Amino acid sequence: LNEKSSNHVIHLDVVSKKALDAMHIRDETKLKESISETEALRLEIEKLKESIFKDSLTKAWTRRWLDTNLLDENGRFKNSCIIVIVDLNYFKQINDKLGHIAGDKVLQYIFFHLQSIGVPVVRYGGDEFLIVMPETKTETALVIERLRAKTEEWNNHHPDSVFKVSFAIGAAYWESTSELTVEEVMALADARMYKDKKKSKLFRND
């Protein structure tokens, strides 16, 4: 990725100089060529950005996207927000019992519903997502609980089992004037998420 990025920067420098030269001598043919090269390079850069910032499986944002777009140079969120950690319940059992293809489909299914909220969703870990919401605590709780109820309506049928998908959540409020670090706020949300995890029967015929 670093090599590709460097090559694109070099190419962009070359193309921009060609465009400036074409404008200086008023050569429309060379200018059109430079514009065409620039457009092709822009598309390549967009593809590169997607490979860096989008999770290849779920299409959720990556942690690198979070660091680049939502955090400042000191690693703090740029704006006040609600941080919500979403962690799938019994995901290891799904992978172990039904296979990784089933597990991948579950991850895609969960992200499909999470992104419907219309706010950034980051794949933060293997089976863990992070939602960053600019909402009040009450609004956040209502939105997430409705979403959780909706996802739990899905019955997944597998040759060996029928199971439901559920997740635990933990939220914490980040205020730009807070003395807490981002790591401390994340730890608070994570602790609340683990409290939310309850013992439930995932596989109906176990």
Secondary structure as GFF3:
##gff-version 3
##sequence-region A 1 206
A	DSSP	alpha_helix	2	25	.	.	.	ID=ss1
A	DSSP	alpha_helix	28	53	.	.	.	ID=ss2
A	DSSP	alpha_helix	63	69	.	.	.	ID=ss3
A	DSSP	beta_strand	81	88	.	.	.	ID=ss4
A	DSSP	alpha_helix	91	98	.	.	.	ID=ss5
A	DSSP	alpha_helix	100	114	.	.	.	ID=ss6
A	DSSP	three_ten_helix	115	117	.	.	.	ID=ss7
A	DSSP	beta_strand	121	123	.	.	.	ID=ss8
A	DSSP	beta_strand	128	133	.	.	.	ID=ss9
A	DSSP	alpha_helix	137	151	.	.	.	ID=ss10
A	DSSP	beta_strand	155	157	.	.	.	ID=ss11
A	DSSP	beta_strand	162	164	.	.	.	ID=ss12
A	DSSP	beta_strand	167	174	.	.	.	ID=ss13
A	DSSP	alpha_helix	182	196	.	.	.	ID=ss14
###
